[in-house]
Amino acid sequence: MRSRDPQFSTVSGQLNFPPSKSCHLTYGRNGPAVIQRQAAIQQSAYQQSLEEGLDPPQLTTKSVRYWSDFNRVYFNPKSIVQLNEYELSSTLMPFDSWVVGEDLFNSLDKEHDLLDRDLRVFAEEADHMQGIQVIAGVDDAWGGFAARYMDRIRDEYGKTTVYFWGLEDGFKSVPRVGPIQAIISHNH
């Protein structure tokens, strides 16, 4: 639970947890919520070698701790689409608001019909498609882009199960009420 309302307080250091975990206590409408974080898992030698473009070492039972230690993702060349409209971390044209993402989707969809170009090819290759998974950020322009993409998926594949995994960019100090009201007022 995250609380951005100033009437709630944060109390640190009142609970004793192992040194590998950080914790703080937040008081909300339904009582206290404890948020715990563990230290990040170190990347395996196998994954490091893949990122550096080197030959990966032989996997052994001692070198594999988790399934992600030996996970190697192969992307189909058809699935990689370059967007030339925006640059990463640009101050001139930042890609950071919901509306910017919606506008980008609408303009690209008019030009290319995104579902036909990016998704239909894979759906037709599947013998029995069980579902679609979409992973996108929700607190930047990718949230707006993904929302419009999900609308199109629901229109085209109405009976197909669709999972959406929303990613947030940490704790932000902007209250959620503001963006929600902006979206509602933008749509009316």
N, C-alpha and C positions, 0 to 999 in steps of 0.2 A: 504494500500500500504506500503510495506517495501522497503527501499532502502539500499543496502549494498555497493553502489558505493561511494568511498571517495569524489568524486566531489560534492556530495549533502551534504547539511548541515542540522542540527537539531536545531530548535529554541524552547526553553522551556519557559513556563510561559508567553507567549504573549497573551493568550486567557483566559478569565475568565469563568470557569466552576464551577458548584456546588462542594463542598468539597468531595462528594462521588466519583467523577470521576477524573481520572488523564488524562492528555492530553499532547501531544507534537506535534509540527508542523514539518513535513518533506517536504522539497522542492524536487521535482522530475522533470522528463522530461515534465510532463503535468501540472505543477503548484503544489500548496500546497495540501497536503492530511492531514486531521486531524484524528488522531487515539485516540479513547476514550476508557477508561477502567473503569468499575464499580467494586466496592468491591465485593468479592466473597459472594455468598448467603450461609448463615449458614445452616448447615445440620439440618433437622427436628429431633425431639425426636424419631419419628417412625423409621427413617433410622439409627439413632445412636443405638437404641436398637437392630435392625437387625444385625448390624455389631458386636455388643458386644455379640450376641447370647442370648439376654434376650427376654422375652415375650414383644411384641410391645404394646404400649399403645393404647387405643381406639381412633380411628380417629373421629374428630369433625370438624364442619365447621370453628371453630376458630383455630384449630391446622394445617389445610391444607392450605398452601399458593399457592402451585404449584402442577401440576400433579406428579412431581417427589417426592413430599413429601410422597406419598403413593405407589410409584412404587416398586414392589417387583419382582425381576427377578428370574425365576426358570430355571436352566440349565438342559437340558437333559443329563444324564450321558454319552451318546454316543458322545456328542459334546465337551467334555473336553479331550484334548489330551496332554499328558505330553511329552515334548521334553527333552531328557537327554544329548544332545550334548553340550549344553551351560549352564553356570550358570549365574544368575542375577548379574550384576555389577562385573563380573570377570575381573581381570587385566591380567590373563594368556591367556584367549581366549575371548576377548571382542566381543560382538555381536553388533557392531556399524557401520559396513560398508555395503553398498548396495550389493557388490559382495559376502560377507559372507552369506547374506540372500538368494541370488540366489543359491549359492552352497548348502546350507542346503535344500532348496526346491528340487533341482535336486536330491540330494542323497536320501531324504525321498520319493520322488515320484518314483524313481527307485525301492526302497525297498517295498513300500506299495501301490502304485497308490493312491495318496491322495484323488482324487475326488471320487473314489469308496469307500474308507474307511470313509471319513469325510462328503461328501456332497450328494452323490447319494442316500443314505439311506433316508435323509430328503426330497429330491426332489421326490422320489418315493412315500413317505407317503402323499405328498401334493395332494389334489384333483385337484386343478388348480393353479399351481405355477405362480404367477404374476411377480416375479422378485427375484433377489438375491442382498443382501446388504453386502458389505465387508467394514470393518473398520480396518485401520492399520496405523501405523506410517509411515511417508514418508522420514524421514531424518536419518534413521538408518537401520539396517539389515532387519527389518520387512518390509521396503519399497521394498527391493529386493525380499524378500519372497513373498510379496503380488503381485508384478508385474508378477512373474512367475505363481502364482496361478490364477491371472486374465487371463493370456494367456490361461491356461488350461480350465478355465470356458468358455471363448469365443469359444474355439474349440469344447467343448462338448455341450454347451447350446447357440448356435449361435443366436437363435431367442428370447432368454429370455432377459428381461431388467436387466441390472446389474448396481447398484449404488456403487460407491467407495467413501468412506469418508476418506480423508487423514488427518492425525493428525500431526502437527508439534510440536517440542519441544522448543517453544519460539523463541526468536530472537537469531540467531547465528551470529558470526562474520565472518564465512567462506563464501566467495562469492559463489553464485550458479553456476557461470560460470565454476569453477573448477570441481565440481562433474559431471556436464552435459558433459563436455569435456572428463572426465574420462570414463563415461559410453559409449559415442560415440566411443572413441578409443578402449575400451574393446570389443565392439561388432564388430569392423571391423578387 
